[in-house]
Amino acid sequence: MIAAILAITFLVIVILFVVSMYNKLVTLRQRYKNAFAQIDVQLKRRYDLIPNLVETAKGYMKHEKETLEAVIQARNQAQQAEKQAAQDPGDPQKMQKLAQAEGQLGGVLGRLFALSESYPDLKANENMSQLMEELRSTENKIAFARQAYNDAVMNYNTRREVFPSSLIAGTFNFQEAELFQVEDEAEKEAPDVSF
């Protein structure tokens, strides 16, 4: 009789332990998804600012049509990659595509800002200055949100890899989440948007 009670007690403790680890993994997964949602908000804000920036620059940069079109194309590609990544922020392929698209967008924005230096009237335009300031602020928010996301992913991945949580993660198919990292060192910095 005592052996049966001890066996049942041990089984209940093991079940509670497994449930607790499972719930912790679910909680950490939800945290990194929420952290990505914060990146998502800022990226959408930036994507909304870019067409206004390009339209303002168009009037002054009539001979730079290629660059303006490249900015819009890179923005559209980044927006598409962001939508796919938002569906499953832990998916390594989707996050890598997003990081690559964001890197390309940063590159063409950098070219636009460099070219705009050649146009004094554009630099003096009040609307352009306001858009640049909003973009600078948004870039900073994206950087902070990316750091929060990467911290949440690191916590989740660490928990799913340590023993005995790794047993639960493997049993219940908790996949490794991908960090949101920009590959090129030059792209890791927010574009310089000062005039």
C-alpha positions in Angstrom: 0.0 0.0 0.0 2.8 2.5 0.9 4.7 1.5 -2.3 1.6 2.3 -4.4 1.2 5.7 -2.7 4.8 6.5 -3.2 4.6 5.5 -6.9 1.5 7.6 -7.4 3.1 10.6 -5.6 6.3 10.2 -7.7 4.2 10.0 -10.9 2.2 13.1 -9.9 5.5 15.0 -9.2 6.9 14.0 -12.6 3.7 15.0 -14.4 3.7 18.4 -12.6 7.4 18.8 -13.5 6.8 18.1 -17.2 3.8 20.4 -17.3 5.8 23.2 -15.6 8.7 22.9 -18.1 6.2 22.7 -21.0 4.4 25.8 -19.8 7.7 27.7 -19.4 8.7 26.8 -23.0 5.3 28.0 -24.2 5.7 31.3 -22.2 9.2 31.9 -23.6 8.0 31.2 -27.2 5.1 33.7 -26.7 7.6 36.3 -25.4 9.8 36.2 -28.5 6.7 36.3 -30.7 5.5 39.4 -28.8 9.0 40.9 -29.1 8.8 40.4 -32.9 5.4 42.1 -32.9 7.2 45.2 -31.6 9.7 45.1 -34.4 6.8 44.6 -36.8 5.1 47.8 -35.6 8.2 49.8 -36.2 9.0 48.3 -39.5 5.5 49.0 -40.8 6.0 52.6 -39.6 9.2 52.9 -41.5 7.6 51.3 -44.6 4.9 53.9 -44.4 7.4 56.7 -44.2 9.5 55.7 -47.2 7.0 56.5 -49.9 6.5 60.0 -48.5 10.3 60.4 -48.4 10.6 59.3 -52.0 7.8 61.6 -53.1 9.3 64.6 -51.4 12.7 63.8 -53.0 11.2 63.2 -56.5 10.6 66.9 -57.0 14.2 67.7 -56.4 16.0 64.7 -57.7 14.6 64.4 -61.2 17.8 62.8 -62.5 18.0 60.1 -59.8 15.0 58.1 -60.9 16.9 54.8 -60.7 17.7 55.4 -57.0 14.2 56.4 -56.1 12.8 53.3 -57.9 15.4 51.1 -56.1 14.3 52.5 -52.7 10.6 51.7 -53.5 11.5 48.2 -54.8 13.7 47.4 -51.7 10.9 48.7 -49.5 8.3 46.4 -51.1 10.6 43.4 -50.9 11.3 44.2 -47.2 7.6 44.6 -46.5 6.9 41.3 -48.2 9.6 39.5 -46.1 8.3 41.2 -43.0 4.8 39.8 -43.6 6.1 36.3 -44.1 8.3 36.5 -40.9 5.4 37.9 -38.9 3.5 34.6 -39.6 6.2 32.6 -37.8 9.0 34.8 -36.2 11.0 31.8 -35.1 11.4 30.3 -38.7 15.1 30.6 -39.6 14.5 30.9 -43.3 11.9 33.7 -42.9 14.0 35.6 -40.5 17.1 35.3 -42.7 15.1 36.6 -45.7 13.8 39.5 -43.6 17.3 40.4 -42.4 18.6 40.2 -46.0 15.7 42.4 -47.3 16.2 44.9 -44.5 19.9 45.0 -45.3 19.2 45.8 -48.9 16.7 48.5 -47.9 19.2 50.1 -45.6 21.8 50.1 -48.5 19.5 51.9 -51.0 18.3 54.3 -48.3 21.9 55.1 -47.6 22.4 55.8 -51.4 19.4 58.0 -51.4 20.7 60.0 -48.4 24.1 60.3 -49.9 22.6 61.6 -53.2 20.4 64.0 -51.4 23.5 65.8 -50.1 24.0 67.0 -53.7 20.6 68.9 -53.6 20.7 71.9 -51.3 17.0 72.8 -51.9 16.1 69.2 -50.8 18.2 69.5 -47.7 16.4 72.8 -46.8 12.9 71.3 -47.4 11.0 71.3 -44.1 8.9 68.3 -45.1 12.0 66.3 -45.9 13.6 67.3 -42.6 10.6 66.2 -40.7 10.5 62.9 -42.6 14.2 62.3 -42.0 13.7 63.0 -38.2 10.8 60.5 -38.1 12.9 58.0 -39.9 15.8 58.5 -37.6 13.6 58.0 -34.6 12.0 54.9 -36.1 15.4 53.4 -36.9 16.3 53.8 -33.2 13.1 52.1 -32.2 13.7 49.3 -34.6 17.2 48.7 -33.1 15.8 48.6 -29.6 13.0 46.3 -30.6 15.4 44.0 -32.5 17.6 43.8 -29.3 14.5 42.9 -27.2 13.5 40.2 -29.7 17.0 38.7 -29.8 17.1 38.6 -26.0 13.8 36.8 -25.9 14.9 34.3 -28.6 18.1 33.7 -26.7 16.2 33.0 -23.5 13.8 30.6 -25.3 16.6 28.8 -27.2 18.6 28.4 -24.0 15.7 27.0 -22.1 14.9 24.5 -24.9 18.5 23.3 -25.0 19.2 22.8 -21.3 18.6 19.5 -19.6 15.9 18.4 -18.7 13.9 21.0 -20.7 15.5 19.6 -23.8 13.7 16.4 -23.3 10.3 18.2 -23.2 11.3 20.5 -26.1 12.2 17.5 -28.3 9.1 15.5 -27.3 6.7 18.4 -28.0 8.5 19.7 -31.0 9.7 23.1 -29.8 11.8 24.3 -32.7 14.8 26.6 -32.3 14.0 30.2 -33.0 16.2 32.4 -35.3 17.8 35.7 -34.1 17.2 38.8 -36.2 20.7 39.8 -37.2 21.9 42.0 -40.0 24.9 40.3 -41.8 26.9 43.3 -43.1 28.7 45.3 -40.4 27.9 48.5 -42.3 24.2 47.6 -42.3 24.2 47.1 -38.5 24.2 50.9 -38.1 21.1 52.9 -38.7 21.3 54.9 -41.9 22.7 58.3 -41.4 19.8 60.6 -42.1 21.3 64.0 -41.1 21.4 67.0 -43.4 
